[in-house]
Amino acid sequence: MKNRRVRSGALALLLSTALPVTFALPAWAVDFETIRNNMSHMTSIAWSDYTRSLEGQRVNWIGWVSDVKEQWFGGYKLLIDMDPPGSASVQDVYIEDLPKSVAAQFNKNQKVSFSGKIKSVMSLLGSCAVTLEDVTISSLR
């Protein structure tokens, strides 16, 4: 009986060490180019479902300041173009409700790194418009 317990323990030890151990790794968030590409290739109904699935996802992107504007009901919004200055493009990302002290720190065509949570994604006059919330922004050289 004692010998049997040892074998059972040895078998349990063998099984526990022989099985692969997996750890949860952080998922990479969707990149902007994927969203823009999907906008161009999806039907309206597929795009609608897809954009809803993006809401709440965290992103970490790099872009260029297109402009900083005052909002109608207070606060400021930062408009970011995901294409480098000189490209024939428009702003793609909107970061809203910034205090003036933060918004005033940015210059046109300034390269920035930012992370935040997707609030909404929509097709606006053929362009992809992503609004983020809970954002951190930093200047890049």
Backbone as CSV, one residue per row, in Angstrom:
resi,resn,N_x,N_y,N_z,CA_x,CA_y,CA_z,C_x,C_y,C_z
1,MET,0.830,-1.182,0.000,0.000,0.000,0.000,0.874,1.244,0.000
2,LYS,1.891,1.249,0.856,2.786,2.386,0.927,3.490,2.580,-0.408
3,ASN,3.903,1.501,-1.018,4.574,1.558,-2.302,3.638,2.110,-3.379
4,ARG,2.380,1.776,-3.283,1.396,2.260,-4.258,1.232,3.778,-4.177
5,ARG,1.226,4.308,-2.957,1.126,5.753,-2.788,2.315,6.455,-3.420
6,VAL,3.443,5.902,-3.279,4.637,6.506,-3.862,4.495,6.539,-5.378
7,ARG,4.026,5.441,-5.930,3.842,5.412,-7.380,2.782,6.417,-7.819
8,SER,1.677,6.521,-7.090,0.633,7.486,-7.435,1.188,8.899,-7.352
9,GLY,1.948,9.180,-6.299,2.570,10.491,-6.155,3.561,10.737,-7.276
10,ALA,4.331,9.722,-7.630,5.299,9.861,-8.707,4.574,10.073,-10.033
11,LEU,3.468,9.343,-10.232,2.681,9.511,-11.441,2.078,10.917,-11.505
12,ALA,1.554,11.397,-10.383,0.992,12.747,-10.336,2.076,13.776,-10.612
13,LEU,3.262,13.567,-10.046,4.367,14.488,-10.286,4.768,14.446,-11.755
14,LEU,4.826,13.238,-12.324,5.174,13.082,-13.721,4.142,13.776,-14.615
15,LEU,2.859,13.577,-14.318,1.812,14.201,-15.118,1.845,15.722,-14.996
16,SER,2.075,16.205,-13.785,2.063,17.649,-13.618,3.272,18.300,-14.273
17,THR,4.385,17.605,-14.345,5.557,18.209,-14.989,5.574,17.941,-16.484
18,ALA,4.840,16.923,-16.936,4.848,16.594,-18.354,3.858,17.447,-19.146
19,LEU,2.848,17.996,-18.477,1.858,18.798,-19.182,2.401,20.202,-19.435
20,PRO,2.111,20.753,-20.587,2.593,22.105,-20.862,1.900,23.120,-19.957
21,VAL,2.635,24.119,-19.566,2.094,25.188,-18.742,1.945,26.411,-19.630
22,THR,0.772,27.002,-19.605,0.553,28.191,-20.419,0.290,29.385,-19.509
23,PHE,0.756,30.528,-19.924,0.541,31.771,-19.198,-0.198,32.729,-20.112
24,ALA,-1.058,33.522,-19.538,-1.774,34.521,-20.320,-0.811,35.642,-20.692
25,LEU,-0.706,35.917,-21.961,0.130,37.007,-22.444,-0.769,38.156,-22.875
26,PRO,-0.299,39.383,-22.716,-1.144,40.499,-23.136,-1.393,40.454,-24.644
27,ALA,-2.629,40.660,-25.033,-2.976,40.649,-26.456,-2.539,41.966,-27.084
28,TRP,-2.047,41.891,-28.298,-1.697,43.102,-29.023,-2.972,43.720,-29.536
29,ALA,-3.122,45.000,-29.301,-4.310,45.707,-29.753,-4.262,45.865,-31.269
30,VAL,-5.408,46.110,-31.821,-5.508,46.302,-33.260,-4.729,47.560,-33.653
31,ASP,-4.100,47.511,-34.807,-3.380,48.699,-35.272,-4.287,49.505,-36.193
32,PHE,-3.952,50.776,-36.356,-4.803,51.667,-37.137,-4.928,51.221,-38.587
33,GLU,-3.835,50.777,-39.186,-3.871,50.367,-40.591,-4.860,49.220,-40.821
34,THR,-4.968,48.321,-39.858,-5.929,47.227,-39.972,-7.350,47.773,-40.001
35,ILE,-7.627,48.733,-39.116,-8.969,49.330,-39.084,-9.261,50.029,-40.407
36,ARG,-8.325,50.841,-40.877,-8.533,51.586,-42.126,-8.697,50.628,-43.312
37,ASN,-7.909,49.582,-43.350,-8.009,48.601,-44.422,-9.365,47.892,-44.387
38,ASN,-9.813,47.529,-43.188,-11.125,46.879,-43.073,-12.248,47.807,-43.517
39,MET,-12.123,49.103,-43.226,-13.137,50.063,-43.648,-13.291,50.053,-45.168
40,SER,-12.163,49.926,-45.858,-12.179,49.955,-47.320,-12.715,48.675,-47.948
41,HIS,-12.660,47.580,-47.207,-13.004,46.289,-47.805,-14.257,45.627,-47.245
42,MET,-14.852,46.201,-46.213,-16.035,45.584,-45.609,-17.317,46.202,-46.145
43,THR,-18.362,45.397,-46.156,-19.680,45.937,-46.462,-20.117,46.806,-45.281
44,SER,-21.140,47.591,-45.477,-21.621,48.479,-44.406,-22.042,47.701,-43.169
45,ILE,-22.722,46.582,-43.354,-23.184,45.807,-42.196,-22.005,45.155,-41.467
46,ALA,-21.044,44.645,-42.213,-19.857,44.043,-41.590,-19.047,45.116,-40.855
47,TRP,-18.924,46.299,-41.468,-18.201,47.407,-40.851,-18.864,47.825,-39.532
48,SER,-20.182,47.890,-39.528,-20.916,48.271,-38.320,-20.647,47.289,-37.180
49,ASP,-20.710,46.004,-37.472,-20.438,44.986,-36.453,-18.984,45.059,-35.990
50,TYR,-18.083,45.235,-36.929,-16.651,45.307,-36.623,-16.337,46.500,-35.717
51,THR,-16.871,47.667,-36.044,-16.559,48.852,-35.243,-17.085,48.719,-33.814
52,ARG,-18.246,48.096,-33.653,-18.762,47.857,-32.294,-17.836,46.923,-31.522
53,SER,-17.215,45.972,-32.217,-16.314,45.035,-31.533,-15.016,45.715,-31.087
54,LEU,-14.693,46.851,-31.698,-13.474,47.578,-31.340,-13.644,48.454,-30.107
55,GLU,-14.867,48.849,-29.806,-15.119,49.745,-28.689,-14.619,49.126,-27.385
56,GLY,-13.840,49.917,-26.659,-13.290,49.463,-25.388,-11.895,48.862,-25.490
57,GLN,-11.453,48.540,-26.706,-10.099,47.991,-26.863,-9.060,49.078,-26.637
58,ARG,-7.950,48.710,-26.033,-6.859,49.649,-25.793,-5.906,49.608,-26.981
59,VAL,-5.409,50.778,-27.340,-4.463,50.892,-28.446,-3.244,51.684,-27.988
60,ASN,-2.160,51.502,-28.716,-0.925,52.248,-28.494,-0.387,52.590,-29.873
61,TRP,-0.574,53.831,-30.312,-0.257,54.233,-31.670,0.685,55.435,-31.704
62,ILE,1.209,55.713,-32.887,2.031,56.896,-33.143,1.410,57.640,-34.322
63,GLY,1.328,58.969,-34.209,0.769,59.787,-35.279,1.317,61.200,-35.206
64,TRP,0.719,62.112,-35.985,1.177,63.498,-36.061,0.005,64.430,-35.784
65,VAL,0.240,65.447,-34.984,-0.809,66.404,-34.644,-1.224,67.153,-35.904
66,SER,-2.504,67.103,-36.205,-3.066,67.819,-37.341,-3.556,69.196,-36.889
67,ASP,-4.195,69.231,-35.715,-4.702,70.492,-35.182,-5.161,70.281,-33.742
68,VAL,-5.377,71.396,-33.054,-5.982,71.395,-31.728,-7.126,72.398,-31.808
69,LYS,-8.325,71.955,-31.445,-9.499,72.821,-31.577,-10.279,72.883,-30.271
70,GLU,-10.936,74.018,-30.084,-11.826,74.162,-28.940,-13.140,73.459,-29.260
71,GLN,-13.688,72.769,-28.267,-14.963,72.074,-28.445,-16.122,73.020,-28.150
72,TRP,-17.283,72.714,-28.685,-18.466,73.555,-28.501,-18.819,73.783,-27.043
73,PHE,-18.771,72.728,-26.245,-19.232,72.819,-24.858,-18.075,72.769,-23.860
74,GLY,-16.958,73.327,-24.241,-15.810,73.397,-23.338,-14.814,72.297,-23.596
75,GLY,-13.591,72.566,-23.208,-12.516,71.610,-23.422,-11.961,71.728,-24.833
76,TYR,-10.935,70.971,-25.084,-10.249,71.006,-26.376,-10.093,69.597,-26.903
77,LYS,-9.947,69.509,-28.225,-9.706,68.189,-28.807,-8.465,68.253,-29.683
78,LEU,-7.728,67.167,-29.624,-6.511,66.993,-30.393,-6.859,66.129,-31.596
79,LEU,-6.528,66.615,-32.793,-6.780,65.882,-34.022,-5.447,65.323,-34.497
80,ILE,-5.398,64.026,-34.711,-4.154,63.361,-35.074,-4.295,62.686,-36.429
81,ASP,-3.305,62.902,-37.278,-3.236,62.250,-38.587,-2.296,61.059,-38.428
82,MET,-2.714,59.920,-38.873,-1.887,58.721,-38.748,-0.881,58.594,-39.886
83,ASP,-0.959,59.504,-40.854,0.003,59.533,-41.956,0.953,60.702,-41.734
84,PRO,2.222,60.562,-42.138,3.200,61.629,-41.889,2.840,62.932,-42.601
85,PRO,3.331,64.057,-42.068,3.078,65.347,-42.718,3.497,65.304,-44.187
86,GLY,2.734,65.981,-45.022,3.000,65.988,-46.461,2.187,64.957,-47.215
87,SER,1.575,64.024,-46.496,0.711,63.019,-47.136,-0.626,63.663,-47.448
88,ALA,-1.248,63.197,-48.501,-2.585,63.686,-48.842,-3.598,62.947,-47.977
89,SER,-3.755,63.411,-46.749,-4.676,62.740,-45.831,-5.254,63.759,-44.854
90,VAL,-6.178,63.300,-44.051,-6.821,64.138,-43.041,-6.650,63.484,-41.674
91,GLN,-7.093,64.188,-40.648,-6.989,63.627,-39.295,-7.800,62.345,-39.197
92,ASP,-7.264,61.430,-38.416,-7.889,60.116,-38.276,-8.315,59.822,-36.848
93,VAL,-7.623,60.427,-35.872,-7.853,60.113,-34.466,-8.232,61.395,-33.731
94,TYR,-9.228,61.273,-32.863,-9.720,62.410,-32.088,-9.580,62.094,-30.605
95,ILE,-8.929,62.996,-29.906,-8.807,62.881,-28.454,-9.514,64.108,-27.892
96,GLU,-10.621,63.889,-27.212,-11.498,64.974,-26.796,-11.383,65.288,-25.308
97,ASP,-11.994,66.421,-24.951,-12.141,66.856,-23.561,-10.816,67.067,-22.838
98,LEU,-9.863,67.631,-23.555,-8.573,67.952,-22.945,-8.629,69.345,-22.334
99,PRO,-7.967,69.545,-21.198,-7.864,70.899,-20.673,-6.926,71.721,-21.564
100,LYS,-7.119,73.023,-21.579,-6.312,73.897,-22.422,-4.831,73.759,-22.097
101,SER,-4.499,73.586,-20.827,-3.094,73.467,-20.420,-2.405,72.278,-21.084
102,VAL,-3.147,71.220,-21.349,-2.586,70.043,-22.025,-2.611,70.264,-23.536
103,ALA,-3.742,70.692,-24.060,-3.904,70.865,-25.508,-2.910,71.875,-26.078
104,ALA,-2.616,72.918,-25.332,-1.728,73.983,-25.817,-0.269,73.547,-25.926
105,GLN,0.064,72.397,-25.411,1.448,71.911,-25.452,1.838,71.345,-26.816
106,PHE,0.876,71.124,-27.694,1.149,70.444,-28.947,1.196,71.403,-30.125
107,ASN,2.046,71.078,-31.084,2.216,71.878,-32.296,1.788,71.071,-33.518
108,LYS,1.405,71.784,-34.551,1.023,71.152,-35.807,2.201,70.325,-36.337
109,ASN,1.909,69.143,-36.852,2.881,68.191,-37.420,3.832,67.586,-36.388
110,GLN,3.556,67.779,-35.115,4.377,67.190,-34.059,4.085,65.697,-33.966
111,LYS,5.130,64.893,-33.924,4.969,63.446,-33.807,4.677,63.101,-32.352
112,VAL,3.630,62.301,-32.140,3.223,61.942,-30.787,2.977,60.437,-30.676
113,SER,3.196,59.952,-29.496,2.851,58.581,-29.143,1.670,58.686,-28.190
114,PHE,0.674,57.842,-28.372,-0.491,57.927,-27.510,-1.104,56.553,-27.315
115,SER,-1.718,56.390,-26.171,-2.444,55.153,-25.898,-3.768,55.528,-25.257
116,GLY,-4.748,54.711,-25.500,-6.068,54.977,-24.955,-7.035,53.868,-25.313
117,LYS,-8.274,54.101,-24.955,-9.328,53.124,-25.187,-10.222,53.642,-26.312
118,ILE,-10.548,52.771,-27.248,-11.409,53.162,-28.369,-12.825,53.430,-27.855
119,LYS,-13.278,54.663,-28.094,-14.639,55.062,-27.733,-15.582,54.801,-28.907
120,SER,-15.111,55.156,-30.112,-15.929,54.914,-31.309,-15.036,54.901,-32.541
121,VAL,-15.536,54.224,-33.575,-14.878,54.184,-34.879,-15.969,54.367,-35.918
122,MET,-15.723,55.283,-36.856,-16.716,55.479,-37.905,-16.052,55.882,-39.208
123,SER,-16.775,55.685,-40.262,-16.340,56.127,-41.583,-16.930,57.512,-41.777
124,LEU,-16.065,58.488,-42.019,-16.506,59.868,-42.150,-15.996,60.436,-43.460
125,LEU,-16.883,60.594,-44.428,-16.531,61.105,-45.757,-15.385,60.320,-46.390
126,GLY,-15.431,59.007,-46.246,-14.411,58.149,-46.831,-13.152,58.000,-45.997
127,SER,-13.102,58.683,-44.864,-11.950,58.563,-43.972,-12.357,57.815,-42.716
128,CYS,-11.401,57.188,-42.110,-11.620,56.452,-40.877,-11.422,57.416,-39.703
129,ALA,-12.408,57.529,-38.826,-12.342,58.428,-37.681,-12.457,57.624,-36.396
130,VAL,-11.392,57.649,-35.590,-11.350,56.908,-34.331,-11.316,57.920,-33.189
131,THR,-12.248,57.797,-32.262,-12.251,58.645,-31.075,-11.776,57.797,-29.907
132,LEU,-10.805,58.347,-29.166,-10.239,57.643,-28.019,-10.622,58.330,-26.713
133,GLU,-10.608,57.570,-25.636,-10.812,58.104,-24.294,-9.770,57.499,-23.367
134,ASP,-9.656,58.038,-22.168,-8.655,57.574,-21.192,-7.269,57.538,-21.836
135,VAL,-6.849,58.667,-22.374,-5.657,58.745,-23.212,-4.469,59.312,-22.453
136,THR,-3.303,58.771,-22.766,-2.031,59.382,-22.374,-1.297,59.693,-23.663
137,ILE,-0.690,60.886,-23.717,-0.024,61.355,-24.927,1.378,61.824,-24.567
138,SER,2.340,61.506,-25.412,3.682,62.040,-25.202,4.300,62.421,-26.541
139,SER,5.121,63.444,-26.497,5.784,63.955,-27.678,6.946,63.043,-28.063
140,LEU,7.155,62.879,-29.363,8.298,62.132,-29.878,9.153,63.084,-30.692
141,ARG,10.390,62.800,-30.786,11.292,63.640,-31.597,11.453,63.059,-32.965
